[in-house]
Amino acid sequence: MATIRCPKCKHQEEFDGQGKWYVTCHDCGAKFVIYIARPQVPTRLNFPPNANKDVQRTDR
């Protein structure tokens, strides 16, 4: 998910999508374009042999 912010009133909202979108702010009615690009490459994590492998995602 991506967090988008209105350039006029600074309202923030979570958005699950990608590409180019023409959006309207729910609070002030401002209209603006957002671009969301996400890599399509799988992520690989490499740990040293003695590392703690309890990893939590931080991209949400």
Secondary structure as a PSIPRED ss2 file (coil, helix, strand):
# PSIPRED VFORMAT (PSIPRED V4.0)

   1 M C   1.000  0.000  0.000
   2 A E   0.000  0.000  1.000
   3 T E   0.000  0.000  1.000
   4 I E   0.000  0.000  1.000
   5 R E   0.000  0.000  1.000
   6 C C   1.000  0.000  0.000
   7 P C   1.000  0.000  0.000
   8 K C   1.000  0.000  0.000
   9 C C   1.000  0.000  0.000
  10 K C   1.000  0.000  0.000
  11 H C   1.000  0.000  0.000
  12 Q E   0.000  0.000  1.000
  13 E E   0.000  0.000  1.000
  14 E E   0.000  0.000  1.000
  15 F E   0.000  0.000  1.000
  16 D C   1.000  0.000  0.000
  17 G C   1.000  0.000  0.000
  18 Q C   1.000  0.000  0.000
  19 G E   0.000  0.000  1.000
  20 K E   0.000  0.000  1.000
  21 W E   0.000  0.000  1.000
  22 Y E   0.000  0.000  1.000
  23 V E   0.000  0.000  1.000
  24 T E   0.000  0.000  1.000
  25 C C   1.000  0.000  0.000
  26 H C   1.000  0.000  0.000
  27 D C   1.000  0.000  0.000
  28 C C   1.000  0.000  0.000
  29 G C   1.000  0.000  0.000
  30 A C   1.000  0.000  0.000
  31 K E   0.000  0.000  1.000
  32 F E   0.000  0.000  1.000
  33 V E   0.000  0.000  1.000
  34 I E   0.000  0.000  1.000
  35 Y E   0.000  0.000  1.000
  36 I E   0.000  0.000  1.000
  37 A C   1.000  0.000  0.000
  38 R C   1.000  0.000  0.000
  39 P C   1.000  0.000  0.000
  40 Q C   1.000  0.000  0.000
  41 V C   1.000  0.000  0.000
  42 P C   1.000  0.000  0.000
  43 T C   1.000  0.000  0.000
  44 R C   1.000  0.000  0.000
  45 L C   1.000  0.000  0.000
  46 N C   1.000  0.000  0.000
  47 F C   1.000  0.000  0.000
  48 P C   1.000  0.000  0.000
  49 P C   1.000  0.000  0.000
  50 N C   1.000  0.000  0.000
  51 A C   1.000  0.000  0.000
  52 N C   1.000  0.000  0.000
  53 K C   1.000  0.000  0.000
  54 D C   1.000  0.000  0.000
  55 V C   1.000  0.000  0.000
  56 Q C   1.000  0.000  0.000
  57 R C   1.000  0.000  0.000
  58 T C   1.000  0.000  0.000
  59 D C   1.000  0.000  0.000
  60 R C   1.000  0.000  0.000
